[in-house]
Amino acid sequence: MGAAAMHRLLIVDDEPAIVEGLVQMFQEREELDLDICKAYSAFEAIGIIKKTKIDVVLSDIRMPEKNGLQLMDEILFYWPSCKIIFLTGHNEFDYVYTAIQKNVESYILKTEEDKVVIGAVTNALRKIEDELTNNDLVDKARKQMLVMAPLLNKEMFEALLLGENAADLLSEDLFAGQELKLKGDSPVLMLVGKMDCWPEGMSYANKRNALYSVRNLVEQYLPSSMINEDIVYENSTIVWFIQLNSDTDRFRSEDDAIDWGGLVTYLKGVLESVQNACRDLLQLDVSFIISRGAVEWDSIHKEFELMKAMIRKRSAAGLKMTIMDLGMTNGFFKLEPAKVSAYSDEFNKKLRLLEKRLDEGDEQQAEIVCRDLISSLKVDMGQNYLVGLERYYMFVLVFLAYINGQNITERIKDHRHFENFAMMDIPGDWLTTEAFYIELGKQICMEKKEQVDKGENLLVERIHRFINENLGGDLSLARIAEVVYFNPSYLSRFYKQLTGRNLSDYINSAKAEAAVSMLEDMQVKINEIALKLGFESPSYFTAFFRKMKEVSPQEFRDTIIHKTRK
């Protein structure tokens, strides 16, 4: 159907054979571009919807303990725009009437043909796309610029990000009268959003429009149970400060303590929706970083410095559409102190441009900016020696930041301008200086490209390792994406771009090879192998194995026995 973004389908039924059959049926419909999740009870489904954004639910309406209508209330709380399709063997008026009253998308008998079920899901997906296309969120964002948040609020939160004492700020006459939605005596969850890359030539006004559109999208997708304040920081980054509404019992334990981990997990699903909307509506990619749980107000500055450092690290790896949860620790990114830089005049704008070109590994553009900067430095030295010297050292520091973090010295040591060249010495020969820094920039760009390639390879290796270590567990796209800090919808395309194959193909291949290995051990029963590989229904495992290996598991095992006897 040519959907702009991958959508997630959750299939729920207490009969495993029905679930597995539906999963197989939709997996074979590759044109629908679905990430498929499955649950064998309403309670298991609720566990999934609390952690993962769901677009369409295909559910049995009669299940033990909790029926489909009760499940629907939970679904619509977390994902109000989710489309729900009920599948049942009972043609009962009371269920149909209640379902229609609650705006259920479809109500289908289990006796219907497969094409009817596929048609219902296809229509639901088309409706989602139509709603997204007709959405007026961007227009709302532009209007919102006319009624921006009060300037004092912005100044106060900027002061917090810069390290000012929270208690002092809140007690000052300047800010004491401000009406904040947040409670000053309760911790906040911090969220930082940053555009991955601005299109060349994009105007300042359009960039501001885009930033306010992202702010509005987050505001639209966040549930009423979460209250927040947000600011645009340094014209490129958005920072949100989030608390849980005291009136809600969601995300709270029995002793009323806030379940920050559960809240963060749900927030990731919200951010996935925001990222997809940004791509579809704004044609821009945005990444998000979530703080290490709740942050006390006096620790906002330190947490923000760490988050900025991680933004830089993510950018250096060439990754886009990421959702990084700093509360999750793994080896993909290491926490390091932030590097702080702040420039203001025209020369320093060029310095930032140089940093950007080096970060992108754009050798040609980096050389152009480098020549321009050195030309400006020669003029500065002649007009005001002290200003020129200060700017020269600022220029050098841009390169030193890369040399300290990368193996550049070894790569450039054989260059004819490198010998006896001291970076911090005042230039005597500007031609030699220019040649040195152009070559240095070239080597940094080459190293940067190698880093991106290495980062991509590391990403694929980490995905493969997780799949192979969890063949019987949750291998949904959402879970895999969480492990590598990616937007689930984007990860599927990015993986195929890197490897030339679908992620689902790798998962199926890994399961098939694991099944072959297990089948060679005659002591392990076939139904045990099915369970170990995540198949609740042995018959579905048999169908899967036959599709992958063109024989049934028993036929494969009989072949081994026959060869052994020979």
C-alpha positions as CSV (number, residue, x, y, z in Angstrom):
1,M,0.0,0.0,0.0
2,G,3.1,2.2,-0.1
3,A,2.9,3.5,3.5
4,A,5.3,6.2,4.4
5,A,6.2,4.7,7.7
6,M,6.3,1.2,9.1
7,H,3.3,0.4,11.3
8,R,2.9,-2.0,14.3
9,L,0.3,-4.7,14.4
10,L,-0.5,-6.5,17.7
11,I,-2.3,-9.8,17.4
12,V,-4.1,-11.1,20.6
13,D,-5.8,-14.4,21.1
14,D,-5.8,-17.1,23.8
15,E,-5.4,-19.8,21.2
16,P,-1.7,-20.0,20.1
17,A,-2.5,-21.7,16.8
18,I,-4.7,-18.8,15.7
19,V,-2.1,-16.2,16.8
20,E,0.8,-18.0,14.9
21,G,-1.4,-18.5,11.8
22,L,-2.3,-14.8,11.7
23,V,1.4,-13.8,12.3
24,Q,2.5,-16.0,9.4
25,M,-0.3,-14.7,7.2
26,F,0.7,-11.0,7.8
27,Q,4.5,-11.7,7.6
28,E,3.9,-13.0,4.1
29,R,2.2,-9.7,3.1
30,E,5.5,-7.7,2.9
31,E,3.8,-4.9,1.0
32,L,2.0,-3.9,4.2
33,D,5.4,-3.2,5.9
34,L,4.3,-4.3,9.3
35,D,6.2,-4.9,12.6
36,I,4.1,-7.7,14.1
37,C,3.8,-8.3,17.9
38,K,1.8,-11.1,19.4
39,A,0.1,-11.9,22.8
40,Y,-1.6,-15.0,24.1
41,S,-3.8,-13.1,26.7
42,A,-5.2,-9.7,27.4
43,F,-2.7,-9.3,30.3
44,E,0.2,-10.1,28.0
45,A,-1.1,-7.6,25.5
46,I,-1.4,-4.9,28.2
47,G,2.3,-5.5,29.0
48,I,3.2,-4.9,25.4
49,I,1.1,-1.7,24.9
50,K,2.6,-0.2,28.1
51,K,6.1,-0.5,26.5
52,T,5.5,-0.2,22.7
53,K,3.6,2.1,20.4
54,I,0.8,0.1,18.7
55,D,-1.0,1.3,15.5
56,V,-3.5,-1.6,14.9
57,V,-4.8,-4.3,17.2
58,L,-6.3,-7.5,15.9
59,S,-7.9,-9.2,19.0
60,D,-10.2,-12.0,20.0
61,I,-13.2,-10.4,21.8
62,R,-13.8,-13.4,24.1
63,M,-10.8,-14.3,26.3
64,P,-10.6,-15.7,29.8
65,E,-10.1,-13.3,32.7
66,K,-10.2,-10.1,30.6
67,N,-12.2,-9.8,27.4
68,G,-11.4,-7.7,24.3
69,L,-13.7,-4.8,25.3
70,Q,-11.8,-4.4,28.6
71,L,-8.5,-4.7,26.8
72,M,-9.7,-1.9,24.4
73,D,-10.0,0.6,27.3
74,E,-6.4,0.0,28.2
75,I,-5.3,0.3,24.5
76,L,-7.1,3.6,24.0
77,F,-5.6,5.1,27.2
78,Y,-2.1,4.6,26.0
79,W,-2.6,4.9,22.2
80,P,-5.8,6.9,21.5
81,S,-5.4,6.8,17.8
82,C,-4.9,3.0,17.6
83,K,-7.2,1.2,15.3
84,I,-8.9,-1.9,16.9
85,I,-10.3,-4.9,15.0
86,F,-12.1,-7.6,16.8
87,L,-12.0,-11.2,15.6
88,T,-14.4,-13.6,17.2
89,G,-16.3,-16.8,16.7
90,H,-19.4,-15.3,18.4
91,N,-21.9,-13.3,16.4
92,E,-23.5,-11.6,19.4
93,F,-25.4,-8.3,19.2
94,D,-24.4,-7.0,22.6
95,Y,-20.7,-7.2,21.8
96,V,-21.1,-5.7,18.4
97,Y,-23.2,-2.8,19.7
98,T,-20.6,-2.0,22.5
99,A,-17.8,-2.2,20.0
100,I,-19.5,0.2,17.6
101,Q,-20.2,2.6,20.4
102,K,-16.5,2.7,21.2
103,N,-15.5,3.4,17.6
104,V,-14.0,0.0,17.0
105,E,-12.6,-0.2,13.4
106,S,-14.0,-3.6,12.4
107,Y,-15.8,-6.7,13.8
108,I,-14.9,-9.9,11.9
109,L,-16.1,-13.4,12.4
110,K,-13.3,-16.1,12.6
111,T,-15.1,-18.0,9.8
112,E,-14.3,-15.2,7.3
113,E,-11.7,-15.8,4.6
114,D,-8.1,-14.5,5.1
115,K,-8.7,-11.7,2.5
116,V,-11.4,-10.2,4.7
117,V,-9.0,-10.0,7.7
118,I,-6.2,-8.6,5.5
119,G,-8.6,-6.1,4.0
120,A,-9.7,-4.9,7.4
121,V,-6.1,-4.3,8.5
122,T,-5.2,-2.7,5.2
123,N,-8.1,-0.3,5.6
124,A,-7.1,0.6,9.1
125,L,-3.5,1.3,7.9
126,R,-4.9,3.5,5.1
127,K,-7.0,5.4,7.6
128,I,-3.9,6.1,9.8
129,E,-2.1,7.5,6.7
130,D,-5.0,9.7,5.8
131,E,-5.3,11.1,9.3
132,L,-1.6,11.9,9.3
133,T,-1.8,13.6,5.9
134,N,-4.7,15.7,7.0
135,N,-3.3,16.5,10.3
136,D,-3.0,20.3,11.0
137,L,-0.2,19.9,13.6
138,V,2.3,21.9,11.6
139,D,-0.2,24.8,11.1
140,K,-0.9,24.8,14.8
141,A,2.8,25.0,15.5
142,R,3.2,28.1,13.3
143,K,0.3,29.8,15.1
144,Q,1.9,28.8,18.4
145,M,4.9,30.9,17.6
146,L,2.6,34.0,18.0
147,V,1.9,33.0,21.6
148,M,5.3,31.7,22.8
149,A,5.9,30.7,26.3
150,P,6.7,33.6,28.6
151,L,10.3,34.9,28.2
152,L,10.9,34.7,32.0
153,N,10.2,31.0,32.0
154,K,12.7,30.5,29.2
155,E,15.3,32.5,31.0
156,M,14.8,30.6,34.3
157,F,15.2,27.2,32.6
158,E,18.2,28.4,30.6
159,A,19.8,29.5,33.9
160,L,19.1,26.0,35.4
161,L,20.8,24.4,32.4
162,L,23.8,26.7,32.9
163,G,24.2,25.6,36.5
164,E,22.4,28.3,38.5
165,N,21.0,27.2,41.9
166,A,17.4,26.2,41.7
167,A,16.3,27.4,45.1
168,D,18.0,30.8,44.5
169,L,16.3,31.2,41.2
170,L,12.8,30.3,42.5
171,S,13.1,32.7,45.4
172,E,14.3,35.7,43.3
173,D,11.7,38.4,42.8
174,L,12.2,38.2,39.1
175,F,11.0,34.6,38.9
176,A,9.1,34.1,42.2
177,G,5.8,35.2,40.6
178,Q,6.0,32.9,37.6
179,E,3.3,30.3,37.4
180,L,5.0,27.0,36.6
181,K,3.2,23.8,35.6
182,L,5.9,21.8,37.4
183,K,6.5,21.4,41.1
184,G,9.8,22.9,42.3
185,D,10.1,20.3,45.1
186,S,9.7,17.3,42.9
187,P,12.3,15.8,40.5
188,V,11.9,16.1,36.7
189,L,12.6,13.7,33.8
190,M,14.7,15.5,31.2
191,L,14.3,15.0,27.5
192,V,16.5,16.6,24.8
193,G,15.6,16.7,21.1
194,K,17.9,17.7,18.3
195,M,17.6,17.8,14.6
196,D,20.0,15.3,13.0
197,C,20.8,17.6,10.0
198,W,19.3,20.8,8.6
199,P,18.9,20.9,4.8
200,E,21.4,23.1,3.0
201,G,20.1,26.7,2.7
202,M,17.2,26.3,5.1
203,S,16.3,29.7,6.4
204,Y,16.4,30.7,10.1
205,A,12.6,31.2,10.1
206,N,12.0,27.7,8.6
207,K,14.3,26.2,11.2
208,R,12.4,27.9,14.0
209,N,9.1,26.7,12.4
210,A,10.5,23.2,12.4
211,L,11.6,23.4,16.1
212,Y,8.2,24.7,17.2
213,S,6.5,22.0,15.1
214,V,8.5,19.3,17.1
215,R,7.5,21.0,20.3
216,N,3.9,20.9,19.3
217,L,4.1,17.3,18.2
218,V,5.5,16.2,21.6
219,E,2.8,18.2,23.3
220,Q,0.1,16.6,21.1
221,Y,1.4,13.0,21.7
222,L,2.1,13.3,25.5
223,P,-0.8,12.1,27.6
224,S,-2.6,14.4,30.0
225,S,-1.0,12.3,32.9
226,M,2.4,14.0,32.1
227,I,2.9,17.7,32.6
228,N,5.9,19.5,31.1
229,E,7.8,22.7,30.4
230,D,10.0,23.1,27.4
231,I,12.5,25.6,25.9
232,V,14.5,25.9,22.7
233,Y,18.1,26.1,23.7
234,E,20.7,27.8,21.5
235,N,18.4,27.8,18.5
236,S,19.0,24.1,17.7
237,T,18.0,22.0,20.7
238,I,14.8,21.5,22.5
239,V,14.8,20.6,26.2
240,W,11.7,19.2,28.0
241,F,11.2,18.9,31.8
242,I,8.6,16.3,32.6
243,Q,6.7,15.4,35.8
244,L,3.8,13.0,36.4
245,N,0.5,14.6,37.2
246,S,-0.3,14.0,40.9
247,D,-4.0,13.2,40.0
248,T,-3.1,10.1,38.0
249,D,-2.5,6.6,39.4
250,R,-0.8,5.5,36.2
251,F,2.9,4.7,36.4
252,R,2.7,4.5,40.2
253,S,3.4,1.5,42.5
254,E,1.1,0.5,45.4
255,D,3.0,2.8,47.8
256,D,2.4,5.7,45.4
257,A,6.1,5.8,44.3
258,I,6.5,6.8,40.6
259,D,7.6,4.1,38.3
260,W,10.1,6.2,36.3
261,G,11.3,3.1,34.4
262,G,7.8,2.3,33.1
263,L,7.2,6.0,32.3
264,V,10.4,6.2,30.3
265,T,9.6,3.0,28.4
266,Y,6.2,4.4,27.5
267,L,7.8,7.8,26.5
268,K,10.0,6.0,24.0
269,G,6.8,4.8,22.2
270,V,5.5,8.4,22.2
271,L,8.8,9.7,20.8
272,E,8.7,7.0,18.0
273,S,5.4,8.6,16.9
274,V,6.9,12.1,17.0
275,Q,9.9,11.0,14.9
276,N,7.7,9.4,12.3
277,A,5.5,12.5,12.1
278,C,8.6,14.7,11.8
279,R,9.7,12.6,8.8
280,D,6.3,12.5,7.2
281,L,5.2,16.1,7.8
282,L,8.5,18.0,8.0
283,Q,10.9,15.8,6.0
284,L,13.3,16.1,8.9
285,D,15.0,13.6,11.2
286,V,15.2,14.3,14.9
287,S,16.9,12.3,17.7
288,F,16.0,12.2,21.4
289,I,18.0,11.6,24.6
290,I,16.2,10.8,27.9
291,S,17.9,11.5,31.2
292,R,19.0,8.8,33.7
293,G,15.6,8.7,35.4
294,A,14.3,11.5,37.6
295,V,16.7,14.5,38.1
296,E,16.7,16.8,41.1
297,W,16.5,20.5,40.1
298,D,20.0,21.3,41.3
299,S,21.4,18.4,39.2
300,I,19.8,19.6,36.0
301,H,23.0,21.3,34.8
302,K,25.2,18.2,35.3
303,E,22.7,15.9,33.6
304,F,22.3,18.3,30.7
305,E,26.1,18.5,30.2
306,L,26.1,14.7,30.0
307,M,23.2,14.6,27.6
308,K,25.0,17.2,25.3
309,A,28.1,14.9,25.3
310,M,26.0,12.0,24.3
311,I,24.4,14.0,21.4
312,R,27.9,14.8,20.2
313,K,28.9,11.1,20.4
314,R,25.8,10.0,18.6
315,S,26.5,12.6,15.9
316,A,30.1,11.4,15.6
317,A,28.9,7.9,14.9
318,G,26.8,9.2,12.0
319,L,23.5,7.9,13.5
320,K,20.1,9.4,12.9
321,M,16.6,8.9,14.3
322,T,18.0,7.6,17.7
323,I,16.1,7.4,21.0
324,M,18.8,7.1,23.7
325,D,17.8,6.2,27.2
326,L,20.8,7.1,29.4
327,G,19.2,5.0,32.2
328,M,20.0,1.9,30.0
329,T,23.7,1.0,30.2
330,N,25.5,-1.0,27.6
331,G,28.7,-0.9,25.6
332,F,27.3,0.8,22.5
333,F,27.9,4.3,24.0
334,K,30.0,5.2,27.0
335,L,29.1,8.1,29.3
336,E,31.8,10.8,29.1
337,P,32.0,14.4,30.3
338,A,30.6,17.0,28.0
339,K,32.7,19.3,25.9
340,V,31.3,22.8,26.2
341,S,31.8,25.4,23.4
342,A,30.0,28.7,22.9
343,Y,30.8,31.2,20.1
344,S,28.9,34.2,18.9
345,D,30.4,36.4,16.1
346,E,30.7,35.7,12.3
347,F,34.1,34.2,12.7
348,N,32.9,31.8,15.3
349,K,29.9,30.8,13.1
350,K,32.4,29.7,10.6
351,L,34.2,27.7,13.3
352,R,31.0,25.9,14.0
353,L,30.5,25.3,10.3
354,L,34.0,23.8,10.2
355,E,33.1,21.5,13.1
356,K,30.0,20.5,11.3
357,R,31.8,19.6,8.1
358,L,34.5,17.6,10.0
359,D,31.7,15.8,12.0
360,E,30.0,14.9,8.7
361,G,33.3,13.8,7.2
362,D,32.7,16.2,4.3
363,E,36.3,16.6,3.1
364,Q,35.6,19.0,0.2
365,Q,33.4,21.4,2.2
366,A,35.8,21.2,5.2
367,E,38.7,22.4,3.0
368,I,36.6,25.3,1.7
369,V,35.7,26.5,5.2
370,C,39.3,25.9,6.4
371,R,40.7,28.1,3.6
372,D,38.2,30.8,4.4
373,L,39.0,30.8,8.1
374,I,42.7,31.0,7.6
375,S,42.2,33.8,5.2
376,S,40.2,35.6,7.9
377,L,43.0,34.9,10.5
378,K,45.6,36.5,8.3
379,V,43.5,39.7,8.2
380,D,42.8,39.5,11.9
381,M,46.4,39.2,12.8
382,G,47.2,42.3,10.7
383,Q,44.4,44.4,12.1
384,N,44.4,43.4,15.7
385,Y,47.1,41.0,16.8
386,L,45.6,40.0,20.1
387,V,42.1,39.3,18.6
388,G,43.8,37.4,15.8
389,L,45.8,35.4,18.2
390,E,42.8,34.5,20.3
391,R,40.9,33.4,17.2
392,Y,43.8,31.4,15.9
393,Y,43.9,29.4,19.1
394,M,40.1,28.9,18.9
395,F,40.7,27.6,15.4
396,V,43.4,25.2,16.6
397,L,41.3,23.9,19.4
398,V,38.7,22.7,16.9
399,F,41.3,20.4,15.4
400,L,42.8,19.4,18.8
401,A,39.4,18.1,19.9
402,Y,39.5,15.6,17.1
403,I,43.2,14.7,17.5
404,N,42.7,14.0,21.2
405,G,39.8,11.7,20.4
406,Q,41.1,9.9,17.3
407,N,44.2,8.3,15.9
408,I,45.0,11.2,13.5
409,T,48.6,11.9,14.4
410,E,49.7,8.5,13.1
411,R,47.9,9.1,9.8
412,I,49.4,12.5,9.2
413,K,53.0,12.1,10.5
414,D,54.4,11.3,7.1
415,H,53.0,14.4,5.5
416,R,55.7,16.9,4.5
417,H,54.1,19.8,6.5
418,F,53.8,17.8,9.7
419,E,57.5,17.5,10.6
420,N,58.6,20.2,13.0
421,F,55.1,21.8,12.9
422,A,53.9,23.0,16.3
423,M,50.1,23.7,16.2
424,M,50.1,26.2,19.1
425,D,53.0,28.2,17.6
426,I,52.2,31.6,16.0
427,P,52.1,31.0,12.2
428,G,55.1,32.3,10.3
429,D,54.4,30.8,7.0
430,W,50.6,31.0,6.3
431,L,50.9,28.8,3.1
432,T,52.5,26.0,5.2
433,T,49.9,26.5,7.9
434,E,47.1,26.3,5.5
435,A,48.5,23.2,3.8
436,F,48.9,21.5,7.2
437,Y,45.3,22.1,8.4
438,I,43.8,21.2,5.1
439,E,45.7,17.8,5.2
440,L,44.7,17.4,8.9
441,G,41.1,18.1,8.0
442,K,41.3,15.5,5.2
443,Q,42.6,12.9,7.6
444,I,39.9,13.7,10.2
445,C,37.2,13.3,7.6
446,M,38.7,10.0,6.5
447,E,38.8,8.8,10.1
448,K,35.2,10.1,10.6
449,K,34.0,8.0,7.6
450,E,35.8,4.9,9.0
451,Q,34.2,5.6,12.4
452,V,30.8,5.7,10.8
453,D,31.5,2.4,8.9
454,K,32.7,0.9,12.1
455,G,29.7,2.2,14.0
456,E,27.4,0.7,11.4
457,N,29.2,-2.7,11.6
458,L,29.0,-2.6,15.4
459,L,25.3,-1.9,15.2
460,V,24.7,-4.9,12.9
461,E,26.9,-7.1,15.2
462,R,25.0,-6.0,18.2
463,I,21.6,-6.7,16.6
464,H,22.8,-10.1,15.5
465,R,24.2,-10.9,18.9
466,F,20.9,-9.9,20.6
467,I,18.8,-12.0,18.2
468,N,21.0,-15.1,18.6
469,E,21.0,-14.8,22.4
470,N,17.2,-14.4,22.5
471,L,15.8,-16.7,19.9
472,G,13.0,-17.8,22.2
473,G,12.2,-14.4,23.6
474,D,10.9,-11.1,22.4
475,L,12.3,-10.3,19.0
476,S,9.9,-7.6,18.0
477,L,11.3,-4.7,16.1
478,A,10.5,-2.4,19.1
479,R,12.6,-4.6,21.5
480,I,15.6,-4.8,19.1
481,A,15.4,-1.1,18.5
482,E,15.4,-0.4,22.2
483,V,18.7,-2.3,22.7
484,V,20.5,-0.2,20.1
485,Y,18.7,3.2,20.8
486,F,17.0,3.4,17.4
487,N,13.6,4.4,16.2
488,P,12.0,1.0,15.4
489,S,10.4,2.1,12.1
490,Y,13.7,3.6,10.9
491,L,15.8,0.6,12.1
492,S,14.1,-1.8,9.8
493,R,15.0,0.3,6.7
494,F,18.5,1.2,8.0
495,Y,19.3,-2.5,8.6
496,K,18.3,-3.4,5.1
497,Q,20.3,-0.5,3.7
498,L,23.4,-1.8,5.5
499,T,23.0,-5.5,4.9
500,G,20.8,-5.8,1.8
501,R,18.3,-8.1,3.6
502,N,15.2,-7.7,5.8
503,L,15.7,-8.0,9.6
504,S,12.9,-10.6,9.7
505,D,14.8,-12.7,7.2
506,Y,17.8,-12.8,9.5
507,I,15.6,-13.7,12.5
508,N,14.0,-16.6,10.5
509,S,17.3,-17.8,9.3
510,A,18.8,-17.7,12.8
511,K,15.9,-19.7,14.2
512,A,16.0,-22.2,11.4
513,E,19.7,-22.8,11.9
514,A,19.2,-23.1,15.7
515,A,16.4,-25.6,15.0
516,V,18.7,-27.7,12.8
517,S,21.3,-27.9,15.5
518,M,18.7,-28.9,18.1
519,L,17.1,-31.5,15.9
520,E,20.5,-33.3,15.6
521,D,20.2,-34.0,19.4
522,M,17.7,-36.9,19.4
523,Q,17.1,-36.5,23.1
524,V,15.3,-33.2,22.6
525,K,11.6,-33.5,21.6
526,I,10.3,-31.5,18.7
527,N,7.7,-29.6,20.8
528,E,10.5,-28.7,23.2
529,I,12.5,-27.2,20.4
530,A,9.4,-25.2,19.2
531,L,9.0,-23.7,22.7
532,K,12.8,-22.9,23.0
533,L,12.5,-21.0,19.7
534,G,9.5,-19.0,20.7
535,F,6.8,-21.0,18.9
536,E,3.8,-21.6,21.2
537,S,2.2,-23.8,18.6
538,P,4.2,-26.9,17.5
539,S,2.2,-27.1,14.3
540,Y,3.3,-23.5,13.4
541,F,6.9,-24.5,14.1
542,T,6.5,-27.4,11.7
543,A,5.1,-25.1,9.1
544,F,7.9,-22.6,9.7
545,F,10.6,-25.2,9.4
546,R,9.1,-26.7,6.2
547,K,9.1,-23.3,4.7
548,M,12.7,-22.6,5.6
549,K,14.2,-26.1,4.9
550,E,11.6,-27.7,2.6
551,V,11.1,-30.6,5.0
552,S,9.3,-31.1,8.2
553,P,11.3,-31.3,11.5
554,Q,10.5,-35.0,11.8
555,E,11.5,-35.7,8.2
556,F,14.8,-33.8,8.8
557,R,15.4,-35.9,11.9
558,D,14.5,-39.2,10.0
559,T,17.1,-38.3,7.4
560,I,19.8,-37.9,10.1
561,I,18.8,-41.3,11.6
562,H,18.9,-42.9,8.2
563,K,22.4,-41.6,7.5
564,T,23.6,-42.7,10.9
565,R,22.5,-46.3,10.3
566,K,24.3,-46.4,7.0
